[in-house]
Amino acid sequence: MSAISVRLPDSIHNMAREIASGDHISLNQFIASAVAEKISALTTETYLAQRAAKGSVDKFRAALAKVPAIEPEELDRL
């Protein structure tokens, strides 16, 4: 495991400490989870952008054409 030194504004440090305390976890664990969450969001965004670039409107329409034209069940109606 690596150790890093991060400078945070006092307001962010205090809020992070309060949230971690409220969740009964250490500040280190909270910050590690926050960084992991941000990494996950960014990699997901990149993945989805790459998948979208490979998309095809024609293939989408062809797939949609295979869906039967039936009324949705009562629980699925808006």
C-alpha positions in Angstrom: 0.0 0.0 0.0 1.2 3.5 -0.8 1.1 6.6 1.4 0.6 10.0 -0.1 0.3 13.5 1.4 -2.7 15.5 0.1 -3.3 19.2 0.9 -7.0 19.9 1.3 -8.8 23.1 2.2 -9.9 23.1 5.8 -13.5 23.1 4.9 -13.2 20.0 2.7 -11.0 18.2 5.3 -13.6 19.0 8.1 -16.5 17.8 6.0 -14.7 14.6 5.0 -13.8 13.9 8.6 -17.4 14.5 9.7 -18.8 12.2 7.0 -16.2 9.5 7.8 -17.0 9.7 11.5 -20.8 9.5 10.7 -20.2 6.3 8.7 -17.9 4.9 11.4 -14.9 4.6 9.1 -11.5 6.2 9.2 -10.7 9.3 7.2 -8.2 7.3 5.2 -10.8 4.7 4.3 -13.2 7.5 3.3 -10.7 9.2 1.0 -9.6 5.9 -0.5 -13.3 5.1 -1.3 -13.8 8.5 -2.7 -10.8 8.2 -5.0 -11.9 4.7 -6.1 -15.4 6.0 -6.8 -14.0 8.8 -9.0 -11.8 6.4 -10.8 -14.7 4.1 -11.4 -16.8 7.0 -12.8 -14.1 8.2 -15.1 -13.3 4.7 -16.5 -17.0 4.0 -16.9 -17.4 7.3 -18.9 -14.5 6.3 -21.1 -15.8 2.8 -21.6 -19.3 4.0 -22.5 -17.8 6.6 -24.9 -15.8 3.9 -26.7 -18.9 1.7 -26.9 -21.0 4.6 -28.2 -18.4 5.3 -30.9 -18.9 1.8 -32.2 -22.7 2.1 -32.2 -24.8 2.1 -35.3 -28.2 3.8 -35.8 -29.0 1.2 -38.4 -28.2 -1.7 -36.1 -30.2 0.0 -33.3 -33.2 0.4 -35.6 -32.9 -3.2 -36.8 -32.9 -4.5 -33.2 -35.9 -2.3 -32.3 -37.8 -3.6 -35.3 -37.6 -7.1 -33.7 -39.4 -6.0 -30.6 -43.1 -7.0 -30.7 -45.6 -4.2 -30.9 -47.7 -5.2 -27.8 -49.1 -3.2 -24.9 -46.9 -3.2 -21.8 -48.2 -5.0 -18.7 -50.2 -2.9 -16.2 -47.2 -2.5 -13.8 -45.0 -1.3 -16.6 -47.3 1.5 -17.8 -46.5 5.1 -17.1 
